[in-house]
């Protein structure tokens, strides 16, 4: 027998509505919904129901590196800080870091993330326990040994059986992955129908180096290799010309915009206006905590809108569009039948407290959601018909915070002994 | 007899400390502090104490216009949306809007704001009741009639007797205030030692129009009129050359950086690197809710840092500097002997919950404060030795929210009848 939830008297599109969830889907909205008997009844009065956020590019376990190295340029940041720190972390750290990330995401209304990290079977365990959705990319770089590559591909073959989680193959970027490894990654992914997730044209240096090495740009080079297709999720995509955008559109590649990371690392401004004109599928991601330094999709959407306006005029990227990028476009890109509050859709939702001081007045709900509130206004988060947070409480959160602290203290002790 | 507060076991610069407040000042930090008997004892364990935020440019009552008109260019936004809305609001609306603003600011760790609005005796009443500090600029524009001008100047003469609130004179901008009115404003302000607060070089259009009208730039024109001095607070200052920055420095003018408003209205990017090089006193402001759409100084500081990095490189505007802009520089600009947690200083502070999921790990407290947390991590706010918020509760908040809603509903009814 399926679990059932009845949300009573919640504001949907400005009208008080009852919503009945059966199993993992919205079964009935309005009308007869109120007559349903349910295992769980939520009093939705004083709250609005909206789609939750889908974070299309992050490195969840990097919460452990939050604030570890700020205000530094990308390549130095990677070489001198991030990679040496990562050399000290264990599989348990990856699991704990991912749990902290899940906690933070749930508390800011996010139900899904597209990840790229090492040993991502540990991330799987964290996501599974926390009840979120995820697409977990196993990272490939040339320096990986054959044992690790075999382990990853084996994991991919087995995959899991979760209806919320899947693996993808994540060749890191064109400057860390050889042509041969790109081909192996694509073959393995396509054999099992997994997605390909990678960084693309993030910095000017990446493009310049690619020109020097291959005589062409990263997008064109990957296309020449036959990599680009509708199963591809390309993060960043900052330094691209219109022809490259048209190519990405033609191949059906999903673009992930990561404005905060791009600005903080000074990678450059995303060409928002040209991307909109290209009709590519655009999603939004927070990138990892080490370059943001949080996983708050609301903040990401606001900064995306601000950056677009300052570069192209105040009408560019209106608030409804950036909300779609952060919600339904993310669901669509990952084949999740959700992203709107509608009968038959997967029951993913967040409930927003309308009496939060930043929700008042409410001339425009979506404007308040993106431009005004903080995560504090998110009261309840539902993912796949299961309540992950209610009244801003997430099960086990104090333990997760304590364990994450212990992990970092241990890593610091190891590092200080060197 | 003075009120006394003892904050026990709070983290100050990473060490557990007892802090004793007597009246409106920090009397004793560490050592003998713990032996003091106090009227109020706060358990500070699990929290860090840091200076609170000083919001150096806003229009508090415009909370009522939050989300009322987004994604529109500045002059159309003013002429077609903001000014017509303002034509419908009453003095009571101004009071209620300011109370909502105070509530929002307290809940995000702000204890002071520098305001510019109409009928600011109503704002005074709100600030006084809420226990904050403020400098309240009475707005002057050419369209004001002599009765209103006389009312304002009379208010200024009387001033109040609060140790937390003062009036200033706020000629709106060079494009709304004639040379003659600028002179009257400066004379009246200087007669009573009040500050002058204005918008300056906010848009390219303002500079171009000034060139056409006066043959020079806004900064140079105001200096020619003898306006610029150490009593001046200039908001925005986006479109200035190095010579103008040197002139502002020489005259001792305080610059208020409002990154979110500048980006949202597409006014342009603040020349952060050149401003830092000019050694002007720089502060941070949220501008009004109608162009932001909140009053969150933490978010403002993060966006200031992001914008600076993307435009000038990742080392520009490091996190400690932007935190100073948002805290101690604001206090200094307004002659408030606060902005640091030190014996003898005015007792302004916020207590941050270290177990908030976004404060973990804590490699760098200030980095977490600016780049990571939301207002939810701010547990307690103290202003002038008085507790304005504890455990995230502010006295009377439900009433403030309800009254603000009623105001906006009434304004909408009035507007829809036209």
Interface residues (C-beta under 8 A of the other chain):
Chain A: X63 X64 X65 X66 X67 X68 X70 X71 X72 X73 X74 X77 X100 X103 X104 X107 X108 X260 X262 X263 X264 X265 X266 X267 X268 X269 X289 X292 X293 X294 X296 X299 X302 X303 X305 X306 X307 X309 X310 X312 X313 X314 X315 X316 X318 X319 X355 X357 X358 X360 X361 X362 X363 X364 X367 X368 X371 X372 X373 X374 X375 X376 X397 X398 X400 X401 X404 X405 X407 X408
Chain B: X63 X64 X65 X66 X67 X68 X70 X71 X72 X73 X74 X77 X100 X103 X104 X107 X108 X260 X262 X263 X264 X265 X266 X267 X268 X269 X289 X292 X293 X294 X296 X299 X302 X303 X305 X306 X307 X309 X310 X312 X313 X314 X315 X316 X318 X319 X355 X357 X358 X360 X361 X362 X363 X364 X367 X368 X371 X372 X373 X374 X375 X376 X397 X398 X400 X401 X404 X405 X407 X408
